[in-house]
């Protein structure tokens, strides 16, 4: 089947009520580019206001706890996210894996909890510069993927993988098209091994200093089904050209299942 390209903004620890205007501008323009699926993952404190201000536009979270409730000070459950209006959540971002020491097993538990609750999930994987320079990037990220993903998927279209080379996040450095293509091909193969034909319906996004200047080149790479965008997603002026580049690259992604 044909899946729309998926472009998601990750606002990280940015955004207050004064930024609702940017969210509205992005949401309104995204509706005019129906061939691309767009979402914004904002701070937890902004989810409810953003969802209320832009009804029908997917607002997401940047993390979620794996348990339904309990004595987990500062954590947010799937039920809380849905109650606030979230439709999607990121799990396993490298900044969570590193600064908060999140393991692959914990990332998997979070992904399973979110999917079971009816949230869409963007699960992040990626390698450090040391791993890349040692020539172990594909093997390392492949193993990280296998250890992090749910054992089975009932709704593969609600699940996406974001490949984010850690050394390219917020640095201005971008992996070469050849490196992106090699990694995305390996991830597609791993998803097929894990999920069979359903693996073709899991979109693979690229993240790591994506901008208006490089988006078209990135989207042209085989198996790049969208992007997870950091700093460039904070304003409509910088984010919308990336969405437009996805639309110009054909928007929809033809999956292997469509050819079978």
RADA-V35248 format. One line per field, one symbol per residue. ss: DSSP state (@ for helix, = for strand, . for the rest). phi: phi as a letter, one per 40 degrees, with the letter a starting at -180 (. if undefined). psi: psi as a letter, one per 30 degrees, with the letter a starting at -180 (. if undefined). Layout:
ss=???
phi=???
psi=???
This chain:
ss=.=========......@@@@@@@@@@@@@@@....======..@@@@@@@@@@....====................@@@@@@@...====..@@@@@@....@@@@@@@@@@@@@...======...@@@@@...@@@@@@@@@@@@.......@@@======.@@@........@@@@@@@@@@@@@@@@@@@@@@@@@.=====.......@@@@@......====.@@@..@@@@@@@@@@@@@...===.@@@@.
phi=.cbccbbbcbcfcbhbcccddcccccccccccbccbcbabbbddcbdccccccbdgccbbbbaaccbcaicbdgcbcccccccchcbaacbgddcccccbfccdcccccccccccccgccbbbcbibcccccccgbcccccccdcdcbcccabcbcccbbbbcbddcbcgbgcbccdcccccccccccccccccbgcccccccbcbbifcaccbcccccccdgcbiabbcdcccbcdcccccccccccchgcbccccccc
psi=lkkkljjkkjfbhkkaffgeeeeeeeeeeeffiffkkklkjlleffeeeeeeeikfkjkllflllflelaiikflkleeeeeefgkflkkkgkefeedeghkleeeeeeeeeeeeffgklkjkklllleeeeffggeeeeeeeeeeffllflkfiffgklkjjjkeffjgffkkkleeeeeeeeeeeeeeeeeegbffffgjkjlkkihkleefeeeeffkkgjgakjkcefffkeeeeefeeeeeefgfdkjjlefff.
